[in-house]
Amino acid sequence: MKSASIIRAIQDALSRAWATLGLPLSHDLIQETKEGIVDPEALLVATALFCDEPRVLLDVAVWAWAFEGILIHQKLTSIVRRLPSARRQDINNALKDAELAGLPEKVRRALGAEGPGRAYAEHRLGKLVPAEVVAQRSQMLLNRYLLGASARADIVTTLQLPERPRTGAALAQLLAVNPSTVSRILEDLRICKRLDRKGRFVGDKSNAPGFYISTRSVMHLQDVIDASKVNDPGLRKAMLPNIEEATDGLAWSLSLQVR
């Protein structure tokens, strides 16, 4: 699969994810029972890196104003800090464009923006799908409305999944959270008797198979693009990172096409 096709597939997946989270786009929605939970911070960073559709970017800024209360700013910062310096510069350049310049100031700062932003397209707020509907499409967002925009909500979401990281360190890595925070929250859940002996969440469980777009997607997608540019099959396969379907469904599905 050529790199141009991979990039188009990434952009289409990002658009589908944003349509799921409420943007007025004519794309099929991501079905949680088949593809998984969308991580909004990872989606926002991936969009800044890989999306070049002005209308989508404009509405992403509007969405961030409407849903800023459920965004975790520290998580945005943690994701960006993991990126190579060249990718961080790509994000900074994207934030200077007219569309993403309209992001809320706290979101821009969390993404490492330099300089002030601009007014967002407030007249497009009415075109977004209501939060009441969006919350039913994403277990992660639903839990944030229930438990607050916090690591606690995301940990509960992940523990509800049939497949999930088996250690606290892996959980912290996936959710871009400090390991000590994960340990404290897991202990809180044990005290409340919300974890069984195998560390599974006790109570309502999501049917989602895993994360379709996660912090790992942000790290993996460029590697998949780079591998797709190589003609030699052996080298191409060697360049692909080890990707787990449950924690990065998008990059995993694309890597199968590149192999």
C-alpha positions as protocol buffer text, in pm:
chain_id: "A"
residue {
  index: 1
  type: MET
  ca { x: 0 y: 0 z: 0 }
}
residue {
  index: 2
  type: LYS
  ca { x: 154 y: 332 z: -105 }
}
residue {
  index: 3
  type: SER
  ca { x: 208 y: 608 z: 151 }
}
residue {
  index: 4
  type: ALA
  ca { x: -50 y: 836 z: -16 }
}
residue {
  index: 5
  type: SER
  ca { x: -314 y: 566 z: 35 }
}
residue {
  index: 6
  type: ILE
  ca { x: -209 y: 520 z: 398 }
}
residue {
  index: 7
  type: ILE
  ca { x: -234 y: 895 z: 461 }
}
residue {
  index: 8
  type: ARG
  ca { x: -580 y: 906 z: 302 }
}
residue {
  index: 9
  type: ALA
  ca { x: -686 y: 611 z: 518 }
}
residue {
  index: 10
  type: ILE
  ca { x: -560 y: 791 z: 831 }
}
residue {
  index: 11
  type: GLN
  ca { x: -744 y: 1110 z: 739 }
}
residue {
  index: 12
  type: ASP
  ca { x: -1063 y: 916 z: 672 }
}
residue {
  index: 13
  type: ALA
  ca { x: -1034 y: 740 z: 1009 }
}
residue {
  index: 14
  type: LEU
  ca { x: -981 y: 1073 z: 1186 }
}
residue {
  index: 15
  type: SER
  ca { x: -1288 y: 1217 z: 1015 }
}
residue {
  index: 16
  type: ARG
  ca { x: -1493 y: 913 z: 1118 }
}
residue {
  index: 17
  type: ALA
  ca { x: -1377 y: 958 z: 1476 }
}
residue {
  index: 18
  type: TRP
  ca { x: -1472 y: 1326 z: 1475 }
}
residue {
  index: 19
  type: ALA
  ca { x: -1810 y: 1245 z: 1323 }
}
residue {
  index: 20
  type: THR
  ca { x: -1860 y: 1001 z: 1612 }
}
residue {
  index: 21
  type: LEU
  ca { x: -1775 y: 1276 z: 1860 }
}
residue {
  index: 22
  type: GLY
  ca { x: -2019 y: 1520 z: 1707 }
}
residue {
  index: 23
  type: LEU
  ca { x: -1873 y: 1698 z: 1406 }
}
residue {
  index: 24
  type: PRO
  ca { x: -2118 y: 1754 z: 1117 }
}
residue {
  index: 25
  type: LEU
  ca { x: -1940 y: 1523 z: 873 }
}
residue {
  index: 26
  type: SER
  ca { x: -2091 y: 1278 z: 624 }
}
residue {
  index: 27
  type: HIS
  ca { x: -1878 y: 985 z: 741 }
}
residue {
  index: 28
  type: ASP
  ca { x: -1972 y: 653 z: 893 }
}
residue {
  index: 29
  type: LEU
  ca { x: -1938 y: 654 z: 1270 }
}
residue {
  index: 30
  type: ILE
  ca { x: -1688 y: 443 z: 1461 }
}
residue {
  index: 31
  type: GLN
  ca { x: -1876 y: 151 z: 1613 }
}
residue {
  index: 32
  type: GLU
  ca { x: -1747 y: 82 z: 1962 }
}
residue {
  index: 33
  type: THR
  ca { x: -1860 y: -279 z: 1959 }
}
residue {
  index: 34
  type: LYS
  ca { x: -1636 y: -341 z: 1657 }
}
residue {
  index: 35
  type: GLU
  ca { x: -1356 y: -85 z: 1671 }
}
residue {
  index: 36
  type: GLY
  ca { x: -1329 y: 58 z: 2018 }
}
residue {
  index: 37
  type: ILE
  ca { x: -1302 y: 370 z: 2229 }
}
residue {
  index: 38
  type: VAL
  ca { x: -1177 y: 698 z: 2086 }
}
residue {
  index: 39
  type: ASP
  ca { x: -933 y: 892 z: 2303 }
}
residue {
  index: 40
  type: PRO
  ca { x: -1017 y: 1263 z: 2239 }
}
residue {
  index: 41
  type: GLU
  ca { x: -674 y: 1399 z: 2336 }
}
residue {
  index: 42
  type: ALA
  ca { x: -494 y: 1150 z: 2112 }
}
residue {
  index: 43
  type: LEU
  ca { x: -745 y: 1225 z: 1836 }
}
residue {
  index: 44
  type: LEU
  ca { x: -680 y: 1598 z: 1868 }
}
residue {
  index: 45
  type: VAL
  ca { x: -301 y: 1556 z: 1848 }
}
residue {
  index: 46
  type: ALA
  ca { x: -325 y: 1309 z: 1557 }
}
residue {
  index: 47
  type: THR
  ca { x: -555 y: 1552 z: 1375 }
}
residue {
  index: 48
  type: ALA
  ca { x: -303 y: 1835 z: 1411 }
}
residue {
  index: 49
  type: LEU
  ca { x: -35 y: 1603 z: 1269 }
}
residue {
  index: 50
  type: PHE
  ca { x: -214 y: 1424 z: 987 }
}
residue {
  index: 51
  type: CYS
  ca { x: -532 y: 1610 z: 885 }
}
residue {
  index: 52
  type: ASP
  ca { x: -518 y: 1878 z: 615 }
}
residue {
  index: 53
  type: GLU
  ca { x: -892 y: 1928 z: 551 }
}
residue {
  index: 54
  type: PRO
  ca { x: -967 y: 2293 z: 646 }
}
residue {
  index: 55
  type: ARG
  ca { x: -1336 y: 2239 z: 722 }
}
residue {
  index: 56
  type: VAL
  ca { x: -1262 y: 1949 z: 956 }
}
residue {
  index: 57
  type: LEU
  ca { x: -991 y: 2149 z: 1134 }
}
residue {
  index: 58
  type: LEU
  ca { x: -1221 y: 2449 z: 1170 }
}
residue {
  index: 59
  type: ASP
  ca { x: -1493 y: 2237 z: 1330 }
}
residue {
  index: 60
  type: VAL
  ca { x: -1239 y: 2063 z: 1554 }
}
residue {
  index: 61
  type: ALA
  ca { x: -1162 y: 2403 z: 1707 }
}
residue {
  index: 62
  type: VAL
  ca { x: -1534 y: 2463 z: 1757 }
}
residue {
  index: 63
  type: TRP
  ca { x: -1573 y: 2117 z: 1914 }
}
residue {
  index: 64
  type: ALA
  ca { x: -1289 y: 2192 z: 2157 }
}
residue {
  index: 65
  type: TRP
  ca { x: -1476 y: 2501 z: 2279 }
}
residue {
  index: 66
  type: ALA
  ca { x: -1800 y: 2307 z: 2321 }
}
residue {
  index: 67
  type: PHE
  ca { x: -1640 y: 2005 z: 2492 }
}
residue {
  index: 68
  type: GLU
  ca { x: -1341 y: 2161 z: 2666 }
}
residue {
  index: 69
  type: GLY
  ca { x: -1485 y: 2064 z: 3003 }
}
residue {
  index: 70
  type: ILE
  ca { x: -1420 y: 1695 z: 2932 }
}
residue {
  index: 71
  type: LEU
  ca { x: -1073 y: 1741 z: 2781 }
}
residue {
  index: 72
  type: ILE
  ca { x: -771 y: 1660 z: 3000 }
}
residue {
  index: 73
  type: HIS
  ca { x: -518 y: 1935 z: 2934 }
}
residue {
  index: 74
  type: GLN
  ca { x: -235 y: 1759 z: 3116 }
}
residue {
  index: 75
  type: LYS
  ca { x: -287 y: 1456 z: 2896 }
}
residue {
  index: 76
  type: LEU
  ca { x: -252 y: 1670 z: 2584 }
}
residue {
  index: 77
  type: THR
  ca { x: 77 y: 1802 z: 2719 }
}
residue {
  index: 78
  type: SER
  ca { x: 201 y: 1452 z: 2806 }
}
residue {
  index: 79
  type: ILE
  ca { x: 124 y: 1320 z: 2458 }
}
residue {
  index: 80
  type: VAL
  ca { x: 302 y: 1608 z: 2286 }
}
residue {
  index: 81
  type: ARG
  ca { x: 608 y: 1576 z: 2511 }
}
residue {
  index: 82
  type: ARG
  ca { x: 650 y: 1213 z: 2400 }
}
residue {
  index: 83
  type: LEU
  ca { x: 681 y: 1313 z: 2036 }
}
residue {
  index: 84
  type: PRO
  ca { x: 1012 y: 1369 z: 1856 }
}
residue {
  index: 85
  type: SER
  ca { x: 1105 y: 1736 z: 1822 }
}
residue {
  index: 86
  type: ALA
  ca { x: 1022 y: 1737 z: 1450 }
}
residue {
  index: 87
  type: ARG
  ca { x: 664 y: 1618 z: 1522 }
}
residue {
  index: 88
  type: ARG
  ca { x: 625 y: 1877 z: 1797 }
}
residue {
  index: 89
  type: GLN
  ca { x: 725 y: 2143 z: 1547 }
}
residue {
  index: 90
  type: ASP
  ca { x: 467 y: 2007 z: 1302 }
}
residue {
  index: 91
  type: ILE
  ca { x: 200 y: 2057 z: 1565 }
}
residue {
  index: 92
  type: ASN
  ca { x: 318 y: 2408 z: 1639 }
}
residue {
  index: 93
  type: ASN
  ca { x: 301 y: 2491 z: 1268 }
}
residue {
  index: 94
  type: ALA
  ca { x: -51 y: 2348 z: 1244 }
}
residue {
  index: 95
  type: LEU
  ca { x: -162 y: 2562 z: 1539 }
}
residue {
  index: 96
  type: LYS
  ca { x: -58 y: 2874 z: 1348 }
}
residue {
  index: 97
  type: ASP
  ca { x: -301 y: 2798 z: 1066 }
}
residue {
  index: 98
  type: ALA
  ca { x: -629 y: 2986 z: 1069 }
}
residue {
  index: 99
  type: GLU
  ca { x: -841 y: 2681 z: 1151 }
}
residue {
  index: 100
  type: LEU
  ca { x: -662 y: 2545 z: 1460 }
}
residue {
  index: 101
  type: ALA
  ca { x: -570 y: 2896 z: 1572 }
}
residue {
  index: 102
  type: GLY
  ca { x: -929 y: 2906 z: 1697 }
}
residue {
  index: 103
  type: LEU
  ca { x: -870 y: 2637 z: 1963 }
}
residue {
  index: 104
  type: PRO
  ca { x: -930 y: 2743 z: 2326 }
}
residue {
  index: 105
  type: GLU
  ca { x: -626 y: 2913 z: 2476 }
}
residue {
  index: 106
  type: LYS
  ca { x: -572 y: 2644 z: 2743 }
}
residue {
  index: 107
  type: VAL
  ca { x: -583 y: 2373 z: 2477 }
}
residue {
  index: 108
  type: ARG
  ca { x: -334 y: 2563 z: 2261 }
}
residue {
  index: 109
  type: ARG
  ca { x: -97 y: 2602 z: 2555 }
}
residue {
  index: 110
  type: ALA
  ca { x: -130 y: 2233 z: 2640 }
}
residue {
  index: 111
  type: LEU
  ca { x: -31 y: 2150 z: 2282 }
}
residue {
  index: 112
  type: GLY
  ca { x: 277 y: 2373 z: 2310 }
}
residue {
  index: 113
  type: ALA
  ca { x: 150 y: 2660 z: 2094 }
}
residue {
  index: 114
  type: GLU
  ca { x: 366 y: 2968 z: 2061 }
}
residue {
  index: 115
  type: GLY
  ca { x: 185 y: 3300 z: 2035 }
}
residue {
  index: 116
  type: PRO
  ca { x: -182 y: 3395 z: 2071 }
}
residue {
  index: 117
  type: GLY
  ca { x: -471 y: 3222 z: 1898 }
}
residue {
  index: 118
  type: ARG
  ca { x: -767 y: 3370 z: 1713 }
}
residue {
  index: 119
  type: ALA
  ca { x: -1141 y: 3384 z: 1754 }
}
residue {
  index: 120
  type: TYR
  ca { x: -1318 y: 3058 z: 1681 }
}
residue {
  index: 121
  type: ALA
  ca { x: -1614 y: 3011 z: 1446 }
}
residue {
  index: 122
  type: GLU
  ca { x: -1886 y: 3044 z: 1711 }
}
residue {
  index: 123
  type: HIS
  ca { x: -2160 y: 3040 z: 1448 }
}
residue {
  index: 124
  type: ARG
  ca { x: -2081 y: 2671 z: 1383 }
}
residue {
  index: 125
  type: LEU
  ca { x: -2156 y: 2561 z: 1741 }
}
residue {
  index: 126
  type: GLY
  ca { x: -2515 y: 2484 z: 1650 }
}
residue {
  index: 127
  type: LYS
  ca { x: -2403 y: 2233 z: 1386 }
}
residue {
  index: 128
  type: LEU
  ca { x: -2240 y: 2001 z: 1642 }
}
residue {
  index: 129
  type: VAL
  ca { x: -2421 y: 1690 z: 1761 }
}
residue {
  index: 130
  type: PRO
  ca { x: -2549 y: 1749 z: 2119 }
}
residue {
  index: 131
  type: ALA
  ca { x: -2334 y: 1624 z: 2406 }
}
residue {
  index: 132
  type: GLU
  ca { x: -2616 y: 1395 z: 2521 }
}
residue {
  index: 133
  type: VAL
  ca { x: -2586 y: 1201 z: 2196 }
}
residue {
  index: 134
  type: VAL
  ca { x: -2207 y: 1204 z: 2178 }
}
residue {
  index: 135
  type: ALA
  ca { x: -2178 y: 1064 z: 2531 }
}
residue {
  index: 136
  type: GLN
  ca { x: -2359 y: 750 z: 2418 }
}
residue {
  index: 137
  type: ARG
  ca { x: -2113 y: 693 z: 2133 }
}
residue {
  index: 138
  type: SER
  ca { x: -1792 y: 687 z: 2336 }
}
residue {
  index: 139
  type: GLN
  ca { x: -1752 y: 501 z: 2663 }
}
residue {
  index: 140
  type: MET
  ca { x: -1453 y: 720 z: 2746 }
}
residue {
  index: 141
  type: LEU
  ca { x: -1656 y: 1040 z: 2714 }
}
residue {
  index: 142
  type: LEU
  ca { x: -1948 y: 888 z: 2901 }
}
residue {
  index: 143
  type: ASN
  ca { x: -1724 y: 800 z: 3195 }
}
residue {
  index: 144
  type: ARG
  ca { x: -1574 y: 1147 z: 3195 }
}
residue {
  index: 145
  type: TYR
  ca { x: -1919 y: 1297 z: 3226 }
}
residue {
  index: 146
  type: LEU
  ca { x: -1989 y: 1054 z: 3511 }
}
residue {
  index: 147
  type: LEU
  ca { x: -1656 y: 1077 z: 3695 }
}
residue {
  index: 148
  type: GLY
  ca { x: -1502 y: 1402 z: 3570 }
}
residue {
  index: 149
  type: ALA
  ca { x: -1230 y: 1474 z: 3315 }
}
residue {
  index: 150
  type: SER
  ca { x: -958 y: 1284 z: 3493 }
}
residue {
  index: 151
  type: ALA
  ca { x: -725 y: 989 z: 3490 }
}
residue {
  index: 152
  type: ARG
  ca { x: -972 y: 814 z: 3718 }
}
residue {
  index: 153
  type: ALA
  ca { x: -1240 y: 817 z: 3448 }
}
residue {
  index: 154
  type: ASP
  ca { x: -1002 y: 686 z: 3182 }
}
residue {
  index: 155
  type: ILE
  ca { x: -870 y: 411 z: 3408 }
}
residue {
  index: 156
  type: VAL
  ca { x: -1224 y: 294 z: 3480 }
}
residue {
  index: 157
  type: THR
  ca { x: -1295 y: 296 z: 3106 }
}
residue {
  index: 158
  type: THR
  ca { x: -988 y: 86 z: 3029 }
}
residue {
  index: 159
  type: LEU
  ca { x: -1060 y: -162 z: 3308 }
}
residue {
  index: 160
  type: GLN
  ca { x: -1408 y: -216 z: 3162 }
}
residue {
  index: 161
  type: LEU
  ca { x: -1262 y: -350 z: 2837 }
}
residue {
  index: 162
  type: PRO
  ca { x: -1235 y: -722 z: 2762 }
}
residue {
  index: 163
  type: GLU
  ca { x: -869 y: -667 z: 2661 }
}
residue {
  index: 164
  type: ARG
  ca { x: -662 y: -414 z: 2851 }
}
residue {
  index: 165
  type: PRO
  ca { x: -306 y: -353 z: 2980 }
}
residue {
  index: 166
  type: ARG
  ca { x: -222 y: -609 z: 3246 }
}
residue {
  index: 167
  type: THR
  ca { x: 8 y: -393 z: 3459 }
}
residue {
  index: 168
  type: GLY
  ca { x: -19 y: -49 z: 3615 }
}
residue {
  index: 169
  type: ALA
  ca { x: 288 y: 66 z: 3422 }
}
residue {
  index: 170
  type: ALA
  ca { x: 134 y: -36 z: 3088 }
}
residue {
  index: 171
  type: LEU
  ca { x: -191 y: 134 z: 3186 }
}
residue {
  index: 172
  type: ALA
  ca { x: -4 y: 454 z: 3270 }
}
residue {
  index: 173
  type: GLN
  ca { x: 179 y: 442 z: 2936 }
}
residue {
  index: 174
  type: LEU
  ca { x: -141 y: 397 z: 2736 }
}
residue {
  index: 175
  type: LEU
  ca { x: -328 y: 675 z: 2915 }
}
residue {
  index: 176
  type: ALA
  ca { x: -32 y: 919 z: 2937 }
}
residue {
  index: 177
  type: VAL
  ca { x: -66 y: 925 z: 3316 }
}
residue {
  index: 178
  type: ASN
  ca { x: 196 y: 924 z: 3591 }
}
residue {
  index: 179
  type: PRO
  ca { x: 243 y: 565 z: 3721 }
}
residue {
  index: 180
  type: SER
  ca { x: 201 y: 681 z: 4080 }
}
residue {
  index: 181
  type: THR
  ca { x: -138 y: 828 z: 3989 }
}
residue {
  index: 182
  type: VAL
  ca { x: -244 y: 495 z: 3841 }
}
residue {
  index: 183
  type: SER
  ca { x: -132 y: 308 z: 4154 }
}
residue {
  index: 184
  type: ARG
  ca { x: -327 y: 545 z: 4379 }
}
residue {
  index: 185
  type: ILE
  ca { x: -646 y: 519 z: 4172 }
}
residue {
  index: 186
  type: LEU
  ca { x: -624 y: 139 z: 4148 }
}
residue {
  index: 187
  type: GLU
  ca { x: -591 y: 124 z: 4526 }
}
residue {
  index: 188
  type: ASP
  ca { x: -897 y: 352 z: 4560 }
}
residue {
  index: 189
  type: LEU
  ca { x: -1094 y: 115 z: 4337 }
}
residue {
  index: 190
  type: ARG
  ca { x: -986 y: -185 z: 4542 }
}
residue {
  index: 191
  type: ILE
  ca { x: -1094 y: -10 z: 4865 }
}
residue {
  index: 192
  type: CYS
  ca { x: -1434 y: 53 z: 4705 }
}
residue {
  index: 193
  type: LYS
  ca { x: -1443 y: -315 z: 4602 }
}
residue {
  index: 194
  type: ARG
  ca { x: -1471 y: -219 z: 4236 }
}
residue {
  index: 195
  type: LEU
  ca { x: -1191 y: -454 z: 4127 }
}
residue {
  index: 196
  type: ASP
  ca { x: -1207 y: -832 z: 4137 }
}
residue {
  index: 197
  type: ARG
  ca { x: -912 y: -1058 z: 4219 }
}
residue {
  index: 198
  type: LYS
  ca { x: -790 y: -1042 z: 3859 }
}
residue {
  index: 199
  type: GLY
  ca { x: -801 y: -663 z: 3849 }
}
residue {
  index: 200
  type: ARG
  ca { x: -1116 y: -647 z: 3638 }
}
residue {
  index: 201
  type: PHE
  ca { x: -1368 y: -371 z: 3696 }
}
residue {
  index: 202
  type: VAL
  ca { x: -1675 y: -482 z: 3889 }
}
residue {
  index: 203
  type: GLY
  ca { x: -1996 y: -339 z: 3748 }
}
residue {
  index: 204
  type: ASP
  ca { x: -2114 y: -235 z: 3404 }
}
residue {
  index: 205
  type: LYS
  ca { x: -1866 y: -338 z: 3136 }
}
residue {
  index: 206
  type: SER
  ca { x: -1819 y: -193 z: 2790 }
}
residue {
  index: 207
  type: ASN
  ca { x: -1852 y: -420 z: 2488 }
}
residue {
  index: 208
  type: ALA
  ca { x: -1580 y: -226 z: 2309 }
}
residue {
  index: 209
  type: PRO
  ca { x: -1283 y: -440 z: 2206 }
}
residue {
  index: 210
  type: GLY
  ca { x: -1023 y: -170 z: 2278 }
}
residue {
  index: 211
  type: PHE
  ca { x: -891 y: 172 z: 2181 }
}
residue {
  index: 212
  type: TYR
  ca { x: -933 y: 254 z: 1812 }
}
residue {
  index: 213
  type: ILE
  ca { x: -738 y: 581 z: 1847 }
}
residue {
  index: 214
  type: SER
  ca { x: -510 y: 614 z: 2150 }
}
residue {
  index: 215
  type: THR
  ca { x: -189 y: 782 z: 2258 }
}
residue {
  index: 216
  type: ARG
  ca { x: -9 y: 493 z: 2088 }
}
residue {
  index: 217
  type: SER
  ca { x: -173 y: 582 z: 1757 }
}
residue {
  index: 218
  type: VAL
  ca { x: -2 y: 921 z: 1771 }
}
residue {
  index: 219
  type: MET
  ca { x: 333 y: 744 z: 1809 }
}
residue {
  index: 220
  type: HIS
  ca { x: 269 y: 463 z: 1557 }
}
residue {
  index: 221
  type: LEU
  ca { x: 102 y: 632 z: 1261 }
}
residue {
  index: 222
  type: GLN
  ca { x: 413 y: 810 z: 1133 }
}
residue {
  index: 223
  type: ASP
  ca { x: 607 y: 482 z: 1156 }
}
residue {
  index: 224
  type: VAL
  ca { x: 339 y: 311 z: 946 }
}
residue {
  index: 225
  type: ILE
  ca { x: 356 y: 591 z: 688 }
}
residue {
  index: 226
  type: ASP
  ca { x: 738 y: 570 z: 674 }
}
residue {
  index: 227
  type: ALA
  ca { x: 727 y: 191 z: 632 }
}
residue {
  index: 228
  type: SER
  ca { x: 476 y: 220 z: 348 }
}
residue {
  index: 229
  type: LYS
  ca { x: 733 y: 419 z: 147 }
}
residue {
  index: 230
  type: VAL
  ca { x: 982 y: 128 z: 140 }
}
residue {
  index: 231
  type: ASN
  ca { x: 974 y: -116 z: -152 }
}
residue {
  index: 232
  type: ASP
  ca { x: 1165 y: -405 z: 7 }
}
residue {
  index: 233
  type: PRO
  ca { x: 909 y: -630 z: 188 }
}
residue {
  index: 234
  type: GLY
  ca { x: 1153 y: -747 z: 455 }
}
residue {
  index: 235
  type: LEU
  ca { x: 1273 y: -398 z: 543 }
}
residue {
  index: 236
  type: ARG
  ca { x: 918 y: -266 z: 532 }
}
residue {
  index: 237
  type: LYS
  ca { x: 805 y: -527 z: 784 }
}
residue {
  index: 238
  type: ALA
  ca { x: 1107 y: -461 z: 1006 }
}
residue {
  index: 239
  type: MET
  ca { x: 1027 y: -89 z: 1016 }
}
residue {
  index: 240
  type: LEU
  ca { x: 679 y: -145 z: 1153 }
}
residue {
  index: 241
  type: PRO
  ca { x: 650 y: -115 z: 1531 }
}
residue {
  index: 242
  type: ASN
  ca { x: 491 y: -381 z: 1747 }
}
residue {
  index: 243
  type: ILE
  ca { x: 126 y: -275 z: 1752 }
}
residue {
  index: 244
  type: GLU
  ca { x: -150 y: -432 z: 1961 }
}
residue {
  index: 245
  type: GLU
  ca { x: -500 y: -426 z: 1818 }
}
residue {
  index: 246
  type: ALA
  ca { x: -663 y: -365 z: 2158 }
}
residue {
  index: 247
  type: THR
  ca { x: -464 y: -50 z: 2233 }
}
residue {
  index: 248
  type: ASP
  ca { x: -422 y: 96 z: 1884 }
}
residue {
  index: 249
  type: GLY
  ca { x: -680 y: -41 z: 1643 }
}
residue {
  index: 250
  type: LEU
  ca { x: -617 y: 219 z: 1371 }
}
residue {
  index: 251
  type: ALA
  ca { x: -240 y: 172 z: 1336 }
}
residue {
  index: 252
  type: TRP
  ca { x: -280 y: -204 z: 1374 }
}
residue {
  index: 253
  type: SER
  ca { x: -526 y: -226 z: 1084 }
}
residue {
  index: 254
  type: LEU
  ca { x: -306 y: -8 z: 863 }
}
residue {
  index: 255
  type: SER
  ca { x: 6 y: -206 z: 947 }
}
residue {
  index: 256
  type: LEU
  ca { x: -161 y: -521 z: 812 }
}
residue {
  index: 257
  type: GLN
  ca { x: -198 y: -346 z: 477 }
}
residue {
  index: 258
  type: VAL
  ca { x: 165 y: -233 z: 475 }
}
residue {
  index: 259
  type: ARG
  ca { x: 321 y: -571 z: 557 }
}
